[in-house]
């Protein structure tokens, strides 16, 4: 039998398609924060098992062919044990089971056609996907990596200036403020002109966003601090990267995405790191 708190938590995690700030705080207070970002291996295994438990046959019929009434309880049921909003579960399931999302590498002809369709239809991934015979998710992911006539190699000062102007213009942040959220990278890349949205995002999150606020280089003390902070956490899945970044004692962290990548590289230097607990014995 559930107590009041667990029943409320069950309701939030099983019936919310997108979390509100109030719901997020309620779950944090209960020690059950929303999971965000890359899905862990354990979550994916749990999701696949939930789907198998729900239907013995191929789930594609329910996911892509059945009506709304038949799918009514599908996503709520398969989300059991997964602390993510239903919309995140829905997107993960579609990516996993849409055959058009696993066709393979894009040919040169497809990339040329994709560039033409992108100019005509913008970010209407569904429309472009239907024309090209690929999933909307695949189209969106591939467009993030399109370089077209973009420059490669080191950025020149003029490009950095354009990146700063574009980000500050769209986010309304002032020079000296650290801005990493809600940045429209497609529009940013269009303003910069010589770089792709992926290049712009990487440059900003790993360097430019802290360049003008007195950032310092990452050192051994930062590495030790990171290890000590994470030694108090049970699993990588429980790390609140944005909060950890905000509370960092030095201006050596570029963004929470950058810090997460730094931790991943650090773990890769340890043999069988995936089998180790973050907490010390």
Secondary structure, DSSP 8 states (H G I E B T S, - for coil): ---HHHHHHHHHHHH-SS--HHHHHHHHHTT-----SS--HHHHHHHHHHHHHH-SS-THIIIIIS-TTTTTTHHHHHTTT--S-HHHHHHHHHHHH-GGGSS----HHHHHHHHHHHHHHTT-HHHHHHHHTS-HHHHHHHHHT--TT---SS--HHHHHHHHHHHHHHH---TTS---SS--HHHHHHHH-SS-HHHHHHHIIIIIHHHTTT-----HHHHHHHHHHHTT-S-GGG--HHHHHHT-SSTT---HHHHHHHHHHHHHTSTTGGGS-SS--
